Amino acid sequence: MTFEKNFPLCLAFEQKHYLGTITPSVEKGPGGMPLSFRVTLGDEVFADLYSGDDGWQDRLTPGLPNPLANAIGNYILQYYEQQVGATGRT
């Protein structure tokens, strides 16, 4: 499985619908998972997300709790879990 490709974001959160693009970083962590993800909503950069001790964090505004960032981070994890399941690889 490759982690390098952009993929679409389509998420309903708190009664609002978000569309955008997620771009994985070229930097990889354990298991080849990207270390961060550039999230664009519409034509605007929303965040550069990474998974931290307190959930998903934004490199642009570190330390600020952001429920939408956590929802998008969970979306990212689900996307990769589905990709691994589809290929039969772990």
C-alpha positions in Angstrom: 0.0 0.0 0.0 1.2 3.5 -0.8 0.7 6.4 1.6 1.9 9.1 -0.8 -1.3 9.9 -2.7 -3.7 12.8 -2.0 -7.2 11.7 -1.1 -10.5 13.4 -0.9 -12.1 14.6 2.4 -15.9 14.3 2.6 -17.0 14.7 6.2 -20.1 15.6 8.1 -19.3 17.2 11.5 -21.6 19.1 13.9 -24.4 19.4 11.2 -22.0 20.9 8.6 -20.5 19.2 5.5 -16.8 19.6 4.8 -15.2 18.9 1.4 -11.5 19.1 0.7 -8.3 17.3 0.1 -5.8 15.5 2.4 -2.1 15.4 1.4 0.1 13.1 3.3 3.7 14.2 4.2 6.7 12.5 2.6 8.1 12.0 6.1 7.1 8.5 7.4 6.7 7.1 10.9 6.4 3.5 12.1 4.8 1.2 9.6 5.3 3.7 6.8 2.4 6.0 7.9 2.9 9.6 7.1 3.9 11.8 10.0 1.5 14.7 9.1 -1.2 15.6 6.7 -2.0 18.9 5.0 -5.8 19.4 5.1 -7.4 21.7 2.6 -11.0 22.6 2.9 -12.3 24.1 -0.4 -9.4 26.2 -1.6 -8.1 27.1 1.9 -5.5 25.3 4.0 -7.2 24.3 7.2 -4.4 22.6 9.0 -1.2 20.5 9.0 -2.3 17.7 11.2 -0.3 15.2 13.2 -1.3 12.7 15.8 -0.1 13.8 19.3 -0.5 12.6 22.9 -3.7 14.6 23.2 -5.3 13.6 19.9 -4.8 15.3 16.6 -2.9 18.6 16.6 -2.3 21.3 14.1 1.3 22.3 13.4 0.0 25.8 12.5 -1.7 26.3 15.9 -0.1 23.8 18.3 -1.7 23.1 21.7 -5.2 24.4 20.8 -7.9 21.8 21.1 -9.9 21.5 17.9 -12.8 19.1 17.7 -12.9 19.4 13.9 -9.2 18.6 13.7 -9.8 15.4 15.8 -12.8 14.5 13.5 -10.6 14.9 10.4 -7.8 12.9 12.1 -10.2 10.1 12.7 -11.4 10.3 9.1 -7.7 9.9 8.0 -7.2 6.8 10.2 -10.4 5.3 8.9 -9.3 6.0 5.3 -6.1 4.1 5.8 -7.7 1.2 7.7 -10.1 0.8 4.8 -7.2 0.9 2.3 -5.3 -1.8 4.2 -8.5 -3.9 4.6 -9.1 -3.6 0.8 -5.6 -4.9 -0.1 -5.7 -7.6 2.6 -2.4 -6.3 4.0 -1.7 -5.4 7.6 
